[in-house]
């Protein structure tokens, strides 16, 4: 099993992104997320569609839970989905898995 993670350490907030091609339409993103339970603090993060925030999330525990973004409109063509940590102090990590994009 592979899981992405967002980590803030020494004031540097992590992020990851993926480019994708979409048909014109309205979409939403769902994913599973959890906090690192054994060390560090709470990691919050934004999900962005072409640099516009479509949700802010703070997983509640070390157990994966499902989250869904707000709906967003896409034109036909290439776009970018980004997960970006927003916590700026401490050593904090959130785990992200099972990212799915679907029609809203």
C-alpha positions in Angstrom: 0.0 0.0 0.0 1.3 3.5 -0.9 0.1 6.6 0.9 1.1 10.2 0.2 1.9 12.5 3.1 2.0 16.2 3.9 4.6 17.2 6.4 5.5 20.5 8.0 9.0 20.5 9.5 11.1 23.5 10.4 8.6 25.9 9.0 8.5 24.3 5.5 5.0 23.0 4.5 4.8 20.1 2.1 2.6 19.8 -0.9 2.1 17.4 -3.9 0.1 17.8 -7.1 -1.1 16.0 -10.2 -2.0 17.3 -13.6 -5.0 15.7 -15.3 -7.2 16.3 -18.4 -10.9 16.8 -17.8 -14.0 17.2 -19.9 -16.0 20.4 -19.2 -18.2 19.8 -16.2 -18.7 20.0 -12.5 -16.6 17.7 -10.3 -15.7 16.9 -6.7 -12.8 15.1 -5.2 -12.9 12.5 -2.4 -10.0 11.0 -0.5 -9.1 9.4 2.7 -6.9 11.2 5.3 -5.4 10.6 8.8 -3.1 12.3 11.2 0.3 10.9 12.2 -0.8 9.6 15.6 2.5 8.7 17.3 4.4 11.9 17.1 4.1 15.6 16.2 1.1 17.9 16.1 -2.0 18.4 13.9 -1.6 18.9 10.2 -4.2 20.9 8.3 -4.2 21.2 4.5 -5.9 22.7 1.5 -7.0 21.0 -1.6 -6.7 23.2 -4.7 -8.0 23.0 -8.2 -5.9 25.2 -10.5 -4.7 27.1 -7.4 -8.2 27.8 -6.2 -9.1 26.3 -2.8 -11.9 23.7 -3.0 -11.6 22.6 0.6 -9.7 22.8 3.9 -9.3 19.8 6.0 -7.9 18.7 9.4 -8.1 14.9 9.9 -9.4 14.2 13.4 -7.3 11.1 14.3 -4.8 8.5 13.2 -7.6 6.4 11.6 -8.3 7.1 7.9 -11.6 8.8 7.3 -13.2 9.9 4.0 -13.4 13.6 3.0 -15.0 15.3 0.0 -14.2 18.7 -1.4 -16.6 21.4 -2.5 -17.9 21.0 -6.1 -15.8 22.9 -8.7 -16.4 23.7 -12.4 -13.8 22.7 -15.0 -13.4 23.7 -18.6 -12.2 21.0 -21.0 -8.5 20.6 -20.9 -5.5 20.3 -18.6 -5.8 21.1 -14.9 -3.9 20.6 -11.7 -5.1 19.2 -8.3 -2.8 20.1 -5.4 -2.7 19.1 -1.7 -0.9 21.7 0.3 -0.1 21.7 4.1 -1.2 24.9 5.9 0.4 24.2 9.3 3.5 26.4 9.5 5.1 25.4 12.9 6.2 22.2 14.5 6.6 18.7 13.0 3.2 17.7 11.7 2.1 15.1 9.2 -1.1 14.0 7.6 -1.5 10.9 5.3 -3.6 11.0 2.1 -4.9 8.0 0.2 -7.5 6.8 -2.3 -7.9 10.1 -4.2 -10.9 9.9 -6.6 -12.4 12.6 -8.9 -16.0 12.3 -10.0 -18.9 14.2 -11.3 -20.7 16.4 -8.7 
